[in-house]
Amino acid sequence: MGQPAPASSRRDGDLAAPGWDDIGIFHTIAECGSLALAAVRLGLSEATIARRLKAFERELGLLLFRRGANRLSLTAAGAELAREASLVAAAAGRFASCARATRPLADAPVRVTATTSISLFLTRNATAISAGAGGVELVIISTRDRLDLARGDADIAVRMHRIPDEPGYYGQKVGRLVQALYVRRDVDPTTAPIISVSRETSSRIDEHILAFAQGRPIAARVGDSAARYESVRSAGAVSMVPCFMGDADETLLRLAPPPDRTADEIFLVTHEVSRQRPAVIAVLAALRKLFRENRALLEGQAP
């Protein structure tokens, strides 16, 4: 081991970036001052450490250590690189600490994101979902924004369209959400104000409401389906309401069967990042059971 490392066969500037493992081994040897102590700290054999160091010196085309009888001492080039290796080791430590701090704990709540209407449905059944998942705590995030599951913004998404095409996503269709025209039972639908939606929200629903209106003016456009339900229930308007809301309210009257063209398919979407947690898998199973048992209600078939 007393011979200098052979010069690299690569031309200047052709040196590939050293691997983090090699830098880590070099850093540990520099700190310990001997192969034997470095081997103990790294949990490797002394022969493996010696072989990796020799290969690293050959790759760099540099002699990093002067070999003595029982100790290694850094060369001038080795000392300079050892300072850089310390910075790399510190950065790697910060990276690991950040990853540990960011990673959800095993008992962290499971975050489910959904539109307002589905969030209301989930909220009404939150205790059943939690119990079905073994007591897992839920966080229901009500938003129309597409939270990034790959980044960990949420663990499960209930979406009204197919899963993303990007790798790592998993999805399953679990039902359909249908809507119908409703009015309060004490209100004349032929004179009631009409609430529609913006075409950005749903051109299909807007076209259905305009066909019902037959030229009557639209009083307002409300994108949120739960808010439309409130306009029917409290303000005496006519509007499209999810059937699981309208049919459960005895003060409301459904004016016609729910049109198939305004229905939305419901998908449970997860990413491989969150699927590593058993709690997420348990909540997924509870959600599948919930949507299966409430299929008739969501599809407007319940009395």
N, C-alpha and C positions, 0 to 999 in steps of 0.2 A: 504493500500500500504506500510505500514511500516514493513511488515514481510519479511525476507530474502527469496530469491528464493529457492524452493526445489532443492536438489541435483539431477543432471541428473541421469537417470536410466542406461545410457550407461557406459560401462567400459572405463577406460582411454585409449585414442587412438582411440576410436570408434566415436568421434565427427565428424559429417559431416561438410563440409565447409559451413560457413554461407552464406546466400544469400545476394546479393548486396543491395537489398531494405532494409533488416534489418540493415545492416551496415550503410546505409545512414540515416535511422531514428535515430539510436543510435548516429551517428556523429552530426546530427542536434540538438538533445536534449542536447548533451554534450556542444555544442557551445552556445545554447540559455540559458541553465540552468533551463528551466522550460518546462513542457508539453504544457502549453498554447501557449507560444511563438513559440515552435517547430511546433505545430499544424498549426499556422498561416502561417509560412514559407513554410510548406509542402502542405498546402491546404487540410489538413485532419482534422477530428474532434479530440478534445482532448481525447475523449473516445477511439477512434481508436488508437491513439498514445500510450495511456496507455496500451491498450490490447496488442499491438505489442511489446512494451518494455518488458512487463511481460513474454510474450511467448519467446522472445529472451533470457532473463535471464534464463528462465527455460531450454531452449535448450542448453545454454552454461554451466548451472550448476553454475552460478556465480551471485553475487549481484553486479550490476554495479553502482548503485546510492544509496546514503543515502537520504531518503525522509524527508524533513522538511515541515514546514507549507506552505510556499509559494515558496520553491526552492528545487532543487535537487543538491546534491553535489556528485562528483565522488568518489567511493571507490578507494583503491589503485589498485585493479585489473581493475576497470573501467578506471582509468587515463592511465594505460599502454595500454589498448586496444583502448582508445580514440586517442592516438598518432598514432596507426596503422590505425585507421579508417580515420584519416586526410590524411594519405598517399593514402589510397584507394580512397577517395573523390577527391584528386588532380589528381590521375591517371585517374579517370573517367572523370574529366573535360578536361584533355588533350586529351583523346580518343574522346570526343564529338567535341572538337575544330578541331582535325585532320579530323574527318568525315565531318564536315562542310566545311573545306578547300578543301577536296578531291572531294566532291560531285559536279558534274557539275552544273553551274548556269542554270537557265531556258532558258536564251538566248545564252548559249554556242553553238559553232558550232557542227554539227553532223558529226562524223568521220566515213567514209566509207572506208573499206579496200577491195582491189581486186587485182587480177593479173594485169600485165602490160597491156595486151590487153583489158581487161574489164575496167581498169582504163582509158585507152584512150577513149573508148566508153563513159564512164561516163563523162569524161572531155569535150568531144564534145557536150554533152547534159547537162552540169552542170547548165547553166542558166535556162533551162526548168525544171530541177529537183527542183532547188531552188524556182522558181516561183510557181510550182505545190504544193510545201510544204508551201506556204505562206511567202516566202522570207527568209527561214531558210538558214543560212550560212553553206556551206559544206566544209569539209576537206577530200580530196581523198588521201588515203594512198596506194601507189602502191608497192606491195610486194608479193612474193610467200610464205613468212612466214605466219604461222597461228597465227595471233594475238589473245590474250586471251580476249574474250568478257566478260567472267565472272569477270575478273580482271579490266575491263574497258579500255583495250588498244585501243579498237575501239567500236563504237556503233552498226554498221551494217557491216556484211561481205558478199561479193558476192563470193561464192565458187563454185567450179566445182565438188563437191561431196556432199554426204548427210550430214545432220547435225550431230553433236556429239550425242552420246547416253546418255550423262550426263544429270541429271535433270536441268531444268531451261532454256533449249535452245528451240527456235522456228525456224522453217524453212519452206520455201515454194519454190517449183520449179516454175521458172518464164520463162524458155525458154531453148534453146540449142544453143551452139556456134559451128559452123562448120568451117572447114578449107579446102582449096583446093590448088592445085598446080597452081602457077602463074609465068609468065615471062613477061618481058617488051616487048611491041609490036615490037620494032625495033631489038629484039635479037632472034637469032635462038635457040630454046629450045634444039635442038639435039646436040649443041656444047657449050651451056652455062654452066658455073660452077654450081655445085649443092651444096646447103646448106641443111644439115639435122639437126636433134636434137640429143641430148644425150638420151640414153635409160632411164636414170633416169628421164628425163623430160617427155618423152612419147615414149614408145616402139612401140605403134600403129602408130604414125606419122613416126617414123624412118623406120619401116617396109614398109610403103606405099611409102616413098621416095626411099628406096633401090630398091623396085620393079620397080619404074619408071626409076631409073638409069640403071638397067640391066647391072651391072658390071662397069659402069663408076665411076671414083673416086669421093669421097666426098671431096669438097674443105674445108669445115669447118662444125662444129656442133654448132648451136646457140640455146640456150634454150628459149630465150625471143622471143615471136611471133612478137612483134613490131619491134625488131631488124631484124628478118628475112624479114619482109616487107621492111625494109630499104635496105637490101642486094639485094632484087629483084629490087626495084625502082632505087637505085643509082649504084649498082655494076653489074647489068645485070645478076644476078643469077636466078636459078630456085629453088623455095622452097615452103613450105606450109605456107599459109598466111590466117588469119581469113577472111572470105568472106566479112564481113562488111567493112574491110579495102580495100581488093583487088578489090571488085566490085565498090567501090566508086572512084577508081583511074582510069581515062580514059587512062592512059599510060600503064596499065597492062592488060594482057590477061589471062583469066582462061583457063588452058589446059584441064581440065576434070571436070566432076561433082564432088562435094565434097563427099568423101567416108563417109558413115554413121558410120563406125567403129572408125573413128578418132574424132567423135563429142563428145562434153562434155555437160552434163546437167548443167544448171545454177540454183543455189539456193540462195535465200536471207536468211541469218541467223542472228538472234538476240538472246539476252539473257534477262532474266527477269530484270536484273539490269538496262539495258538501256531502256527497254520498258516502264519504269515508266515515261519517259519524253515525253510530247506531241509532241515535235519537232521530235523525232525519229519516232514516229508513222506516222507523216505527211510525212517524207521523205520516209518511207517504202511504203506508198500509192503512192507517186510520182514515185518511182522506179518501182513498179508493173505496173503502167500505161505506163512508158517508155518502159519496156521490152515487154509488150503486143503490143504496137503500132509498135515496131521495130522487131517483131518476124520474118517476112519474110527476113529482111535484115540480121539478125544474123544467120538465117538458110540457107543463100545462095540462097533464092528464089527470091530476088529482081533482076530486070533487070540490 
